[in-house]
Each structure stands twice: as C-alpha cells, then as structure tokens.
Amino acid sequence: MSTEPAIELGGINHLALVCRDMARTVDFYEGVLGMPLVKTVELPMGLGQHFFFDCGGGDLLAFFWFPEAPEPVPGVSGPAGRPDVAELTSAIGSMNHVAFKVPVERIDEYRDRLLAAGVACSETWDHDDSEWGLAAEPHEGVFVRSVYFQDPDGILLELAASTRPFGPGDVAHRPATAAEARAAATDAAAADAAAVSPA
C-alpha cells in the first residue's frame, strides 16, 4: 500500500457541460437560476466558447458551446427526461444530472419560483431507504428532499436539500459488478426461453 498522502481534494472546481446556444444558456442559468456569470472564454480557431457560472459554495458550473456539436441522444447522452416522466437511465460515461445544494426549508419556495418562471418541475420528492426510495411524506429516515427539472437543452437538474448527515449505517450495499449483471441477464433470457418453448 502506498505511503503517499491522498490527493488533497477540496470539492468540485467545475463541471463542464455542452449547450446548443450560449445566449439561451446564460439567460437560464443567470436569469432564472440566479447563478452569476463569472468568466467567459472565446476558444481559439473558432472552436466556440467556454463560460463559467458561480453555483455557490465556491463551485462553478461551466458550459462549452461548439458550433458543430452533435445533437444529444435522449436516453444515451443523458436521461430521456425528468425521472417522474421518463426513464432515468443514460449511457456509461454520460453525465446523468447535476444536483445543486439548497436549504431544506426553502426547497418548496424554490420549486414555486421555477414554476412561476415557466420551468416544468417534478413534485418535491422525499428520498428514503424504502423499496422505491421515496416516502409518501417526510419522516426521520428521509435523507434528502429534491425537485427535478431540465434546462433549455434538456440537461437534467436537481435542487437537493439534505435533511440529515450520513453515518456508517448509510453504507449498506455491496457494489454491483458488470459480470453479475451479465450473468443475471443471461439467466433471465434462459428462463424466458424455457417458459415459451413447448414441453
């Protein structure tokens, strides 16, 4: 085992996404969400632009605009939509969604503000450890309250309000492996085939 010290991480410097129209992106992130635009970069050789927004807590959210960027593929490059109306799955290596930290006591107010600005939102969800991961109403097992919405390019965003600190009991599952998933899929296909074949 290495005796070298771990990399000293101080959080996220920035997350860089790709937009279709930088002006529209500035209107949404600065105008609707209130994130100050703090740095703009014109990329060399006509490659496009790279803009940075202050999303609070010393963190930045950045966007590239490439004039000839390919179109997104819903369900591949990102989720097909909000999790309350579409499939949450996206491709390996994709950016599934960005969750912004907000105070728990203001999450419903912020959802109302988004709706008033014409942004479609999920209900406020109470995430817990139940079978479906959602509680019908807040209780002491809820660990985060959240609201999902999308930006003008369909990027899935979330306002997330932690309701309690995590403790040792919150790490209770063994990490899944790709090999196990492949074996389970093979077993399920064999069972389906056996169910439809004549005896």
C-alpha positions as a Markdown table, in Angstrom:
| # | Residue | x | y | z |
|---|---|---|---|---|
| 1 | Met | 0.0 | 0.0 | 0.0 |
| 2 | Ser | 1.3 | 3.5 | -0.9 |
| 3 | Thr | 2.6 | 5.7 | 1.9 |
| 4 | Glu | 2.0 | 8.8 | -0.3 |
| 5 | Pro | -0.7 | 11.1 | 1.1 |
| 6 | Ala | -4.1 | 11.0 | -0.6 |
| 7 | Ile | -4.8 | 13.7 | -3.2 |
| 8 | Glu | -6.0 | 16.7 | -1.2 |
| 9 | Leu | -9.4 | 17.4 | -2.7 |
| 10 | Gly | -11.4 | 20.5 | -1.9 |
| 11 | Gly | -14.6 | 19.7 | -3.7 |
| 12 | Ile | -15.6 | 20.3 | -7.3 |
| 13 | Asn | -13.8 | 23.1 | -9.1 |
| 14 | His | -16.2 | 22.9 | -12.0 |
| 15 | Leu | -18.4 | 20.6 | -14.1 |
| 16 | Ala | -18.3 | 21.3 | -17.8 |
| 17 | Leu | -21.4 | 20.6 | -19.9 |
| 18 | Val | -22.2 | 21.4 | -23.6 |
| 19 | Cys | -25.0 | 23.7 | -24.7 |
| 20 | Arg | -26.7 | 24.4 | -28.0 |
| 21 | Asp | -26.9 | 28.2 | -27.6 |
| 22 | Met | -24.7 | 30.1 | -25.2 |
| 23 | Ala | -27.0 | 33.2 | -25.0 |
| 24 | Arg | -30.0 | 31.0 | -24.1 |
| 25 | Thr | -27.9 | 29.2 | -21.5 |
| 26 | Val | -26.8 | 32.5 | -19.9 |
| 27 | Asp | -30.5 | 33.6 | -19.8 |
| 28 | Phe | -31.5 | 30.4 | -18.0 |
| 29 | Tyr | -28.6 | 29.9 | -15.5 |
| 30 | Glu | -28.1 | 33.6 | -14.7 |
| 31 | Gly | -31.6 | 34.9 | -15.3 |
| 32 | Val | -33.8 | 32.0 | -14.0 |
| 33 | Leu | -31.5 | 30.2 | -11.5 |
| 34 | Gly | -29.6 | 33.3 | -10.4 |
| 35 | Met | -26.0 | 32.0 | -11.0 |
| 36 | Pro | -23.6 | 34.9 | -11.7 |
| 37 | Leu | -21.7 | 34.5 | -15.0 |
| 38 | Val | -18.1 | 34.9 | -13.7 |
| 39 | Lys | -15.8 | 34.0 | -16.6 |
| 40 | Thr | -16.1 | 33.9 | -20.4 |
| 41 | Val | -13.6 | 32.4 | -22.8 |
| 42 | Glu | -13.6 | 32.6 | -26.6 |
| 43 | Leu | -11.9 | 29.3 | -27.7 |
| 44 | Pro | -9.1 | 29.6 | -30.4 |
| 45 | Met | -9.6 | 28.9 | -34.1 |
| 46 | Gly | -13.4 | 29.3 | -34.0 |
| 47 | Leu | -13.9 | 26.3 | -31.8 |
| 48 | Gly | -16.6 | 28.0 | -29.7 |
| 49 | Gln | -16.9 | 29.4 | -26.2 |
| 50 | His | -16.4 | 28.3 | -22.6 |
| 51 | Phe | -18.4 | 30.2 | -19.9 |
| 52 | Phe | -18.4 | 29.7 | -16.1 |
| 53 | Phe | -21.2 | 30.3 | -13.6 |
| 54 | Asp | -20.9 | 30.6 | -9.8 |
| 55 | Cys | -23.2 | 27.9 | -8.5 |
| 56 | Gly | -22.4 | 28.7 | -4.8 |
| 57 | Gly | -20.1 | 27.2 | -2.2 |
| 58 | Gly | -17.0 | 28.1 | -4.2 |
| 59 | Asp | -18.1 | 25.8 | -7.0 |
| 60 | Leu | -18.5 | 26.5 | -10.7 |
| 61 | Leu | -20.8 | 25.2 | -13.4 |
| 62 | Ala | -19.3 | 25.6 | -16.9 |
| 63 | Phe | -20.6 | 25.3 | -20.4 |
| 64 | Phe | -18.9 | 24.7 | -23.7 |
| 65 | Trp | -20.6 | 25.9 | -26.9 |
| 66 | Phe | -19.3 | 24.2 | -30.0 |
| 67 | Pro | -20.8 | 25.5 | -33.3 |
| 68 | Glu | -20.9 | 22.0 | -34.8 |
| 69 | Ala | -21.6 | 19.9 | -31.7 |
| 70 | Pro | -23.7 | 16.8 | -32.5 |
| 71 | Glu | -27.3 | 16.6 | -31.3 |
| 72 | Pro | -28.0 | 14.9 | -28.0 |
| 73 | Val | -29.5 | 11.4 | -27.9 |
| 74 | Pro | -32.1 | 11.2 | -25.1 |
| 75 | Gly | -31.5 | 8.1 | -23.0 |
| 76 | Val | -27.9 | 7.8 | -24.2 |
| 77 | Ser | -26.1 | 11.2 | -23.7 |
| 78 | Gly | -28.3 | 11.9 | -20.8 |
| 79 | Pro | -31.7 | 10.8 | -19.3 |
| 80 | Ala | -34.7 | 10.9 | -21.6 |
| 81 | Gly | -36.3 | 13.4 | -19.3 |
| 82 | Arg | -37.2 | 14.1 | -15.6 |
| 83 | Pro | -37.4 | 10.9 | -13.6 |
| 84 | Asp | -41.1 | 11.5 | -12.9 |
| 85 | Val | -42.0 | 11.4 | -16.6 |
| 86 | Ala | -39.2 | 9.4 | -18.4 |
| 87 | Glu | -36.5 | 6.8 | -18.0 |
| 88 | Leu | -33.6 | 7.9 | -15.7 |
| 89 | Thr | -31.0 | 5.6 | -17.4 |
| 90 | Ser | -28.3 | 7.1 | -19.5 |
| 91 | Ala | -25.1 | 5.7 | -21.1 |
| 92 | Ile | -21.9 | 4.7 | -19.4 |
| 93 | Gly | -19.7 | 7.8 | -19.2 |
| 94 | Ser | -22.6 | 10.2 | -19.6 |
| 95 | Met | -23.5 | 13.0 | -17.2 |
| 96 | Asn | -26.8 | 11.9 | -15.8 |
| 97 | His | -27.8 | 15.0 | -13.8 |
| 98 | Val | -26.5 | 17.9 | -11.7 |
| 99 | Ala | -27.8 | 18.4 | -8.2 |
| 100 | Phe | -27.5 | 21.8 | -6.6 |
| 101 | Lys | -27.4 | 22.1 | -2.8 |
| 102 | Val | -30.2 | 24.2 | -1.4 |
| 103 | Pro | -31.5 | 24.8 | 2.2 |
| 104 | Val | -34.2 | 22.3 | 3.2 |
| 105 | Glu | -36.5 | 24.9 | 4.5 |
| 106 | Arg | -36.6 | 26.7 | 1.1 |
| 107 | Ile | -36.9 | 23.9 | -1.4 |
| 108 | Asp | -40.7 | 24.2 | -1.9 |
| 109 | Glu | -40.3 | 28.0 | -2.3 |
| 110 | Tyr | -37.7 | 27.5 | -5.0 |
| 111 | Arg | -39.9 | 24.9 | -6.8 |
| 112 | Asp | -42.6 | 27.5 | -6.8 |
| 113 | Arg | -40.2 | 30.1 | -8.3 |
| 114 | Leu | -39.2 | 27.7 | -11.0 |
| 115 | Leu | -42.8 | 27.0 | -11.9 |
| 116 | Ala | -43.6 | 30.8 | -11.9 |
| 117 | Ala | -40.7 | 31.2 | -14.4 |
| 118 | Gly | -42.3 | 28.6 | -16.7 |
| 119 | Val | -39.9 | 25.7 | -15.8 |
| 120 | Ala | -41.7 | 22.4 | -15.6 |
| 121 | Cys | -40.7 | 20.5 | -12.3 |
| 122 | Ser | -41.3 | 17.3 | -10.5 |
| 123 | Glu | -43.1 | 17.3 | -7.2 |
| 124 | Thr | -40.8 | 17.7 | -4.2 |
| 125 | Trp | -39.6 | 14.2 | -3.5 |
| 126 | Asp | -38.6 | 12.8 | -0.1 |
| 127 | His | -35.8 | 10.2 | -0.7 |
| 128 | Asp | -35.5 | 7.4 | 1.8 |
| 129 | Asp | -34.4 | 3.7 | 2.0 |
| 130 | Ser | -37.8 | 2.2 | 1.3 |
| 131 | Glu | -38.3 | -0.2 | -1.6 |
| 132 | Trp | -38.9 | 2.5 | -4.2 |
| 133 | Gly | -36.7 | 5.1 | -2.5 |
| 134 | Leu | -39.5 | 7.6 | -2.0 |
| 135 | Ala | -41.5 | 8.4 | 1.1 |
| 136 | Ala | -45.2 | 9.5 | 0.9 |
| 137 | Glu | -44.4 | 12.2 | 3.5 |
| 138 | Pro | -41.3 | 13.4 | 5.3 |
| 139 | His | -40.0 | 11.2 | 8.2 |
| 140 | Glu | -36.7 | 10.8 | 10.1 |
| 141 | Gly | -35.4 | 8.2 | 7.5 |
| 142 | Val | -35.6 | 10.8 | 4.7 |
| 143 | Phe | -32.1 | 11.8 | 3.8 |
| 144 | Val | -32.7 | 14.3 | 1.0 |
| 145 | Arg | -35.6 | 16.3 | -0.4 |
| 146 | Ser | -35.4 | 17.2 | -4.1 |
| 147 | Val | -37.0 | 18.7 | -7.1 |
| 148 | Tyr | -36.1 | 17.7 | -10.7 |
| 149 | Phe | -36.3 | 20.0 | -13.8 |
| 150 | Gln | -34.4 | 20.5 | -17.1 |
| 151 | Asp | -32.5 | 23.3 | -18.7 |
| 152 | Pro | -33.3 | 24.5 | -22.2 |
| 153 | Asp | -31.1 | 21.8 | -23.7 |
| 154 | Gly | -32.8 | 19.0 | -21.7 |
| 155 | Ile | -30.0 | 18.7 | -19.2 |
| 156 | Leu | -31.5 | 17.1 | -16.0 |
| 157 | Leu | -31.0 | 19.3 | -13.0 |
| 158 | Glu | -32.0 | 18.8 | -9.3 |
| 159 | Leu | -32.4 | 21.1 | -6.3 |
| 160 | Ala | -31.3 | 18.8 | -3.4 |
| 161 | Ala | -31.7 | 19.6 | 0.3 |
| 162 | Ser | -30.0 | 17.2 | 2.7 |
| 163 | Thr | -32.1 | 16.5 | 5.8 |
| 164 | Arg | -29.5 | 14.7 | 7.9 |
| 165 | Pro | -25.8 | 13.9 | 7.9 |
| 166 | Phe | -24.8 | 10.4 | 6.6 |
| 167 | Gly | -23.5 | 7.9 | 9.1 |
| 168 | Pro | -21.9 | 4.4 | 9.0 |
| 169 | Gly | -25.3 | 2.8 | 8.5 |
| 170 | Asp | -25.8 | 4.6 | 5.2 |
| 171 | Val | -23.2 | 2.4 | 3.5 |
| 172 | Ala | -25.1 | -0.9 | 3.5 |
| 173 | His | -24.8 | -2.3 | 0.0 |
| 174 | Arg | -22.1 | -4.3 | -1.8 |
| 175 | Pro | -21.0 | -2.6 | -5.1 |
| 176 | Ala | -22.5 | -4.4 | -8.1 |
| 177 | Thr | -20.3 | -5.7 | -10.9 |
| 178 | Ala | -20.8 | -5.8 | -14.7 |
| 179 | Ala | -20.2 | -9.6 | -14.7 |
| 180 | Glu | -23.0 | -10.2 | -12.2 |
| 181 | Ala | -25.4 | -8.1 | -14.3 |
| 182 | Arg | -24.5 | -10.0 | -17.5 |
| 183 | Ala | -25.0 | -13.4 | -15.7 |
| 184 | Ala | -28.4 | -12.2 | -14.4 |
| 185 | Ala | -29.5 | -11.1 | -17.9 |
| 186 | Thr | -28.4 | -14.5 | -19.3 |
| 187 | Asp | -30.3 | -16.4 | -16.6 |
| 188 | Ala | -33.4 | -14.3 | -17.2 |
| 189 | Ala | -33.2 | -14.8 | -21.0 |
| 190 | Ala | -32.8 | -18.6 | -20.5 |
| 191 | Ala | -35.8 | -18.6 | -18.1 |
| 192 | Asp | -37.9 | -16.7 | -20.7 |
| 193 | Ala | -36.9 | -19.1 | -23.4 |
| 194 | Ala | -37.8 | -22.1 | -21.3 |
| 195 | Ala | -41.2 | -20.6 | -20.5 |
| 196 | Val | -42.2 | -20.2 | -24.1 |
| 197 | Ser | -40.8 | -23.5 | -25.5 |
| 198 | Pro | -43.1 | -26.5 | -25.7 |
| 199 | Ala | -42.6 | -29.2 | -23.1 |
